[in-house]
Amino acid sequence: MIQLGEQLENPYSVTNMQKAYQSLRAANPNSKLEDVTIDASHIYIRFRPQDETELDILNSDSTLVLYSYPLDHEIPEGGDHYHDPEVPEGQPTYQYCAIPKDKPLPKGVAFEVLEELFIPEELDDVPNERMLPDVYLDALVDEALRLTGNLEVEDKFGNPEVQRKKWHPAGRIAIFDGDLGGYVGVHGVEVRARRWFTTHKGYTASNGYFSCDGTFKRDANYSFKWDRYDFEIRNGDNGPGSDLAEVNGPKITGGWNLNISSTSNHWLYALIFQASHDYYYGNRLGLKSPPTNSFWKPKVKISAYNYRNDEANGRHCKDCRFLGIGSRIKIWENTNESSGIYATTLHELAHASHWELRKNDWLATEDKVQESWARGVQRELARLRYKNYEPIYSRLQYTGLVPDLIDGEKWSVSYCYWTSKTSWNESYKEYRDQVTGYSIKEIEDVMENTSTWGVWKKNLKNNYTNETEIYLDSSFDYWVSK
């Protein structure tokens, strides 16, 4: 858990900025600084969401830069989530942010204004607020830091001109992927660099490198959340209502390079994040997106558990997205193979996407249809990252029908068949697959009207002309045999 350090006196409060300005005038009587009243440019807010629905309202506003911890505390590096001790377990923790004073706020979520702020570094974003030249604004910030006891040691005893050179937050986020031979970049992470109430952001490219959209003159806190607008990864180890998983990085001047090893809790989060990001925003071979974020359809929540579950690698709960209650998907760390975690995430997201196609008819969809489709999507998308990836197939449940419809002629094998949703029997069987030429997108296009195994085959025959469809009966029959 992220730990809070001591609470600091806020140099950016209107009161302290006014004191700093008067101090500058007194120390520089010949500077021609006018006697002005400093007004708020921003406000520092604490939102108090009472439930997941209210938290989703906040998350649907992409212009809010929300933090789960207060911004006027020292934040030591480390921890993967924060939950305020005042907030009951299972209820969303407070959300903090600083916004321009006239910005409209989301409706339906209680909040309190903790402080009125004057932030010279962000006056360009607030119309008609630039009252002083940059040189005086820099001096004003320095004086406010000094008066509140927040001036860094280097500024007190070092060379101020050297200390105040602008620097650009940048770096790389990488994960150890044994199936890819070492550390590889994590793509799509929104990295934040924050100093007090100012945050600059940047997204990691496919190689993991990022560069934030602004500069600082002093050190800043790096961090990021394992989320994007349409999905989020939660620390499931803390039970129901778990908090969003995040990385609390160092407070430094200069670049930040993070290598996530396979022994870190973040290894699981990173793989789930990467699979989710790739399915939502990457090459998905023409398939529809998993459910996206909107007011009545909140983002997909994925709980990650850093321990084994012998009953399942992952689970999809169709009802857990309604009004944002609970995690739609759960993933357990049942393997140390990165491809396995990545593929399981794709599998469960494929269920979520399939459910959106079927919705009211989901319960009428046979288990073997649901699981065979998800297994097929899992295989096709995972191979874009792990080119030789091949999942395990079984008859009557997690079948290899979809790959058989797509690839060329071969012998398909399976080593067991399922007798129910939770039990199976070992039994080796093989057949000659002679079907080929269907695309994953063509198969998806018939899933909306597919409820049973027989209807699936019928829809393929009725909707497409394929010279190998004479072998469809053989493929469909094999995968439902004992």
C-alpha positions in Angstrom: 0.0 0.0 0.0 1.2 3.5 -0.7 2.3 5.3 2.5 1.6 9.0 3.2 4.5 11.1 4.5 4.1 14.2 6.5 1.6 16.8 5.4 3.4 19.9 4.1 2.4 23.5 4.3 0.9 24.5 1.0 3.0 27.1 -0.8 0.4 27.5 -3.6 -2.5 28.5 -1.4 -3.7 32.0 -2.2 -2.9 33.0 1.4 0.7 31.9 1.2 1.2 33.3 -2.3 -0.1 36.7 -1.1 2.4 36.6 1.8 5.2 35.7 -0.6 4.3 38.6 -2.9 4.3 41.1 -0.1 7.6 39.7 1.1 9.1 40.3 -2.4 7.8 43.8 -2.4 9.3 44.6 1.0 12.7 43.1 0.0 12.7 44.9 -3.4 11.3 48.4 -2.8 12.7 49.7 -6.1 11.2 46.9 -8.2 8.0 48.8 -9.0 5.9 45.9 -8.0 2.4 47.1 -7.5 0.3 46.4 -4.5 -2.0 43.7 -6.0 -4.4 41.1 -4.5 -3.7 37.6 -5.6 -6.8 35.7 -6.6 -7.3 32.0 -7.0 -6.4 30.5 -10.4 -7.2 26.9 -9.4 -9.0 25.0 -6.6 -7.8 21.9 -4.8 -10.6 19.4 -4.5 -11.4 16.2 -2.7 -14.2 14.1 -4.3 -16.1 11.7 -2.0 -17.6 9.0 -4.2 -20.0 6.9 -2.2 -20.1 3.9 -4.6 -18.7 2.6 -7.8 -21.4 4.4 -9.8 -20.1 7.8 -8.5 -16.5 6.8 -9.1 -17.4 5.9 -12.7 -18.9 9.4 -13.1 -15.5 10.9 -12.2 -13.6 8.4 -14.4 -15.8 9.3 -17.4 -14.4 12.8 -17.4 -11.0 12.4 -19.1 -10.1 16.0 -18.3 -9.8 15.3 -14.5 -6.3 14.3 -13.4 -7.3 12.2 -10.3 -5.1 10.9 -7.5 -6.1 8.5 -4.8 -4.0 10.3 -2.2 -3.7 13.9 -1.1 -1.3 16.1 -3.1 0.0 18.2 -0.1 1.9 15.2 1.5 5.3 13.7 1.0 4.7 10.5 -0.9 7.6 8.0 -0.4 8.3 5.7 -3.4 6.6 2.3 -3.4 3.2 0.6 -2.9 0.6 -0.4 -5.5 -2.6 1.2 -4.3 -4.0 3.6 -1.6 -7.1 3.5 0.4 -7.8 6.3 2.9 -8.3 4.8 6.4 -11.4 7.0 6.9 -13.1 5.3 4.0 -14.8 1.9 4.7 -13.4 -1.1 2.8 -15.5 -1.8 -0.3 -16.2 1.9 -0.8 -14.2 3.9 -3.3 -11.5 6.0 -1.7 -11.3 9.8 -2.0 -10.2 11.3 -5.3 -8.0 14.4 -5.3 -7.3 16.9 -8.1 -6.5 20.5 -8.8 -8.5 22.2 -11.5 -8.9 25.7 -13.0 -11.3 27.7 -10.8 -14.1 28.0 -13.3 -14.0 24.5 -14.7 -17.4 22.7 -14.5 -17.5 19.7 -12.2 -19.2 16.4 -12.8 -22.7 16.3 -11.3 -23.7 13.7 -8.8 -20.5 13.3 -6.7 -20.0 15.1 -3.4 -16.8 17.2 -3.1 -15.1 19.7 -0.9 -12.7 22.5 -1.8 -9.6 21.9 0.3 -7.8 25.1 -0.7 -7.9 27.9 -3.2 -4.7 27.9 -5.2 -2.6 30.3 -7.2 -0.4 28.3 -9.6 2.0 30.6 -11.6 3.3 27.6 -13.6 -0.2 27.0 -15.1 -1.4 30.6 -15.7 -1.2 30.1 -19.5 -4.2 27.7 -19.0 -6.3 30.2 -17.1 -7.5 33.3 -19.2 -6.6 36.8 -17.9 -4.5 35.5 -15.0 -0.9 36.4 -16.0 -0.3 39.5 -13.8 3.5 39.4 -13.7 6.5 38.7 -16.0 8.0 35.2 -15.8 11.0 36.4 -13.9 8.8 37.7 -11.1 6.6 34.6 -11.1 9.7 32.4 -10.6 10.7 34.6 -7.7 7.2 34.4 -6.3 7.2 30.6 -6.3 10.7 30.6 -4.7 9.6 32.9 -2.0 6.4 30.9 -1.3 8.5 27.7 -1.0 10.9 29.5 1.3 8.2 30.9 3.6 6.4 27.5 3.9 9.6 25.5 4.5 9.5 23.7 1.2 12.6 25.2 -0.5 14.9 22.3 -1.5 18.3 22.0 0.2 20.0 22.5 -3.2 18.3 25.8 -3.7 19.4 27.0 -0.3 23.0 26.1 -0.6 23.7 25.3 -4.3 23.7 27.4 -7.4 20.1 28.6 -8.1 20.7 29.2 -11.7 21.8 25.6 -12.2 19.0 24.2 -10.0 16.3 26.0 -12.0 17.2 24.7 -15.5 14.1 23.2 -17.1 14.0 19.5 -17.5 11.6 17.2 -19.4 10.1 14.2 -17.7 10.8 11.1 -19.9 11.9 7.5 -19.6 10.9 3.9 -20.2 8.5 1.4 -18.7 9.5 -2.2 -19.4 8.5 -5.7 -18.3 10.4 -9.0 -18.2 8.8 -11.3 -20.7 10.5 -14.6 -20.7 8.5 -15.8 -23.8 10.0 -12.8 -25.7 13.5 -13.2 -24.4 13.9 -10.4 -21.9 12.7 -7.0 -21.0 10.3 -5.4 -23.5 8.4 -2.1 -23.5 4.9 -1.8 -22.0 2.8 0.0 -24.6 0.1 2.5 -23.8 0.8 3.5 -20.2 -0.1 7.1 -19.3 2.9 8.2 -17.1 2.5 11.2 -14.9 5.1 13.5 -13.5 3.6 15.7 -10.7 5.1 18.5 -8.7 2.6 19.7 -6.1 -0.6 20.4 -8.1 0.9 20.4 -11.6 0.9 17.2 -13.6 2.5 16.6 -17.0 1.6 13.4 -18.8 3.0 11.2 -21.6 2.1 7.8 -23.1 4.6 5.0 -23.6 5.2 3.9 -27.2 5.5 0.3 -28.3 9.1 0.2 -27.1 8.1 1.5 -23.7 9.6 5.0 -24.0 7.6 8.1 -23.0 8.0 11.8 -22.9 5.7 14.0 -20.9 4.0 17.1 -22.2 5.7 19.8 -20.1 8.8 20.7 -18.1 9.7 21.3 -14.5 12.5 23.3 -12.8 12.6 21.1 -9.7 12.0 17.5 -8.8 8.7 15.8 -9.5 6.9 12.6 -8.4 6.6 10.0 -11.2 3.6 7.6 -11.1 1.1 5.8 -13.3 -2.1 3.8 -13.0 -2.8 0.5 -14.7 -5.8 1.9 -16.6 -7.0 3.6 -19.7 -10.3 5.2 -20.4 -12.1 2.0 -21.2 -10.6 -0.4 -18.6 -8.7 -0.6 -15.3 -6.7 -3.2 -13.4 -7.5 -3.6 -9.8 -5.5 -5.1 -6.9 -7.8 -8.0 -6.3 -5.7 -9.3 -3.3 -7.6 -6.8 -1.1 -11.0 -8.3 -1.6 -14.3 -6.9 -2.9 -14.2 -3.2 -3.9 -10.4 -3.4 -4.4 -8.6 -0.2 -5.4 -7.1 0.6 -8.7 -3.5 -0.8 -9.1 -0.9 1.9 -9.6 2.8 2.4 -9.6 4.1 5.0 -7.2 7.5 6.0 -8.6 10.4 8.2 -7.3 10.6 11.9 -6.7 13.5 13.0 -8.8 14.9 15.4 -11.3 15.5 13.7 -14.6 14.3 10.6 -16.5 12.7 7.5 -14.9 13.3 4.0 -16.2 11.3 1.2 -14.6 12.0 -2.5 -15.3 9.2 -4.7 -13.9 10.7 -8.1 -13.0 8.7 -11.3 -12.9 8.9 -11.3 -9.0 7.0 -8.0 -8.8 3.2 -7.8 -8.2 3.2 -5.4 -11.1 4.3 -8.1 -13.5 0.8 -9.5 -13.4 -0.8 -6.1 -13.7 1.5 -5.2 -16.6 0.6 -8.3 -18.6 -3.1 -7.9 -18.0 -2.8 -4.2 -19.0 -0.9 -5.0 -22.2 -3.4 -7.6 -23.3 -6.3 -5.2 -22.6 -4.6 -2.3 -24.3 -3.8 -4.4 -27.4 -7.4 -5.7 -27.6 -8.9 -2.3 -27.2 -6.5 -0.1 -29.1 -4.2 -2.3 -31.1 -4.5 -4.6 -34.0 -7.5 -6.9 -33.3 -7.8 -8.4 -36.8 -11.0 -6.5 -37.5 -12.8 -7.8 -34.4 -15.2 -5.5 -32.5 -13.8 -3.8 -29.3 -14.7 -5.2 -25.9 -17.3 -3.0 -24.1 -16.3 0.7 -24.0 -16.7 3.4 -21.4 -19.7 5.7 -21.3 -22.1 7.0 -18.6 -24.4 4.0 -18.5 -21.8 1.5 -19.5 -18.8 2.2 -17.2 -15.3 1.0 -18.0 -14.5 -2.7 -17.7 -12.9 -3.5 -14.3 -10.4 -6.3 -14.1 -9.3 -7.7 -10.7 -5.8 -9.2 -10.7 -4.9 -11.8 -8.0 -1.2 -12.5 -7.2 -1.8 -16.1 -6.2 -3.1 -19.3 -7.7 -6.6 -20.5 -8.2 -6.8 -24.2 -9.1 -10.3 -23.9 -10.3 -9.8 -21.2 -13.0 -7.2 -19.0 -14.7 -9.8 -16.3 -15.2 -13.5 -15.6 -15.0 -16.0 -13.3 -16.7 -19.0 -12.1 -14.8 -21.6 -10.7 -17.2 -23.6 -8.9 -14.4 -20.7 -7.3 -12.7 -20.6 -4.3 -15.1 -24.1 -3.1 -14.4 -23.8 0.4 -12.9 -20.1 -0.4 -12.3 -20.7 -2.8 -9.5 -17.8 -5.3 -9.0 -15.1 -6.5 -11.4 -16.3 -7.8 -14.7 -13.2 -9.9 -15.1 -10.9 -11.7 -12.7 -7.4 -13.0 -13.5 -5.2 -15.3 -11.3 -1.5 -15.7 -11.5 -1.7 -19.4 -12.3 1.4 -19.5 -14.5 4.9 -17.9 -14.7 4.6 -17.8 -18.5 3.8 -14.3 -19.6 2.0 -15.6 -22.7 -0.4 -17.5 -20.5 -1.4 -14.4 -18.5 -1.7 -12.4 -21.6 -3.8 -15.0 -23.4 -6.1 -15.5 -20.5 -6.9 -11.8 -20.4 -7.7 -11.9 -24.1 -10.0 -14.9 -23.5 -12.0 -13.2 -20.8 -12.2 -9.9 -22.8 -13.5 -12.0 -25.7 -16.3 -13.2 -23.4 -17.1 -9.6 -22.6 -17.2 -8.7 -26.3 -19.3 -11.7 -27.2 -21.7 -10.9 -24.4 -22.2 -7.5 -25.9 -23.2 -9.1 -29.2 -25.7 -11.5 -27.5 -26.8 -9.5 -24.4 -30.3 -10.8 -23.6 -29.6 -14.0 -25.5 -26.4 -14.7 -23.6 -27.9 -17.3 -21.2 -29.3 -19.1 -24.2 -25.8 -19.4 -25.7 -24.3 -22.9 -25.1 -21.2 -23.0 -22.9 -19.2 -24.8 -25.7 -20.1 -22.0 -28.1 -19.0 -19.3 -25.6 -15.8 -21.0 -24.6 -14.8 -22.1 -28.1 -15.2 -18.6 -29.5 -13.2 -17.1 -26.6 -10.5 -19.8 -27.1 -10.3 -18.9 -30.8 -10.0 -15.2 -30.2 -7.4 -15.9 -27.5 -5.3 -17.9 -29.9 -5.5 -15.5 -32.9 -4.8 -12.3 -31.0 -2.1 -13.8 -28.7 -0.2 -15.0 -31.8 0.3 -11.3 -32.8 2.6 -11.0 -29.8 3.7 -14.6 -29.3 3.9 -16.0 -32.9 4.1 -19.6 -31.8 1.5 -19.5 -29.1 -1.0 -22.4 -29.0 -3.5 -22.9 -26.2 -4.7 -26.3 -24.9 -7.9 -27.5 -26.5 -10.5 -30.0 -25.3 -13.6 -31.5 -26.7 -17.1 -30.3 -25.6 -15.9 -27.1 -24.0 -12.7 -25.3 -24.8 -12.5 -26.5 -28.4 -10.1 -25.8 -31.2 -12.9 -25.2 -33.7 -12.1 -21.6 -34.5 -8.4 -22.3 -35.4 -9.6 -25.2 -37.5 -11.9 -23.0 -39.5 -9.0 -20.5 -40.2 -5.8 -22.3 -40.8 -4.8 -24.9 -43.4 -5.1 -28.7 -43.5 -3.6 -30.5 -40.5 -4.2 -33.1 -37.9 -6.0 -31.7 -34.8 -5.5 -33.5 -31.5 -7.1 -33.2 -28.1 -6.4 -35.0 -24.8 -9.7 -34.7 -22.9 -13.3 -33.9 -23.0 -15.6 -32.1 -20.6 -18.5 -33.8 -18.9 -19.7 -30.6 -17.2 -18.6 -27.0 -16.8 -16.2 -28.1 -14.0 -15.2 -31.7 -14.7 -13.4 -33.5 -17.5 -12.1 -36.9 -18.5 -8.8 -37.8 -20.2 -9.2 -39.2 -23.6 -6.9 -38.8 -26.6 -8.5 -38.2 -30.0 -7.5 -36.8 -33.3 -9.0 -36.0 -36.7 -7.9 -34.6 -40.0 -8.9 -31.0 -40.3 -9.6 -30.1 -43.9 -11.5 -26.8 -43.4 -9.7 -23.5 -44.1 -10.1 -20.0 -45.3 -12.5 -18.4 -42.8 -11.3 -15.2 -41.2 -11.7 -14.5 -37.5 -13.8 -11.5 -38.5 -16.1 -13.6 -40.6 -16.6 -16.0 -37.7 -17.4 -13.2 -35.4 -20.0 -11.8 -37.8 -22.2 -14.9 -37.3 -21.8 -15.0 -33.5 -24.5 -12.5 -32.8 -27.1 -14.9 -34.1 -25.5 -18.1 -32.8 -26.9 -19.8 -29.8 -26.1 -23.5 -30.3 -23.4 -25.6 -31.9 -25.7 -26.6 -34.7 -26.8 -23.1 -35.4 -23.1 -22.0 -35.6 -22.4 -24.5 -38.3 -25.6 -23.5 -40.2 -24.8 -19.8 -40.0 -21.3 -20.4 -41.5 -22.8 -22.4 -44.4 -25.6 -19.9 -45.1 -23.5 -16.8 -44.9 -20.3 -17.7 -46.8 -19.2 -19.5 -49.9 -16.2 -21.6 -49.0 -15.0 -24.5 -51.0 -14.0 -26.4 -47.9 -17.4 -26.1 -46.2 -18.1 -29.7 -47.2 -15.8 -30.6 -44.3 -17.5 -28.5 -41.7 -19.6 -31.4 -40.5 -16.5 -33.4 -39.7 -14.9 -30.5 -37.7 -18.1 -29.7 -35.7 -18.7 -33.4 -35.0 -15.2 -34.0 -33.8 -15.1 -31.2 -31.2 -18.3 -32.4 -29.5 -17.4 -36.1 -29.4 -16.2 -37.9 -26.3 
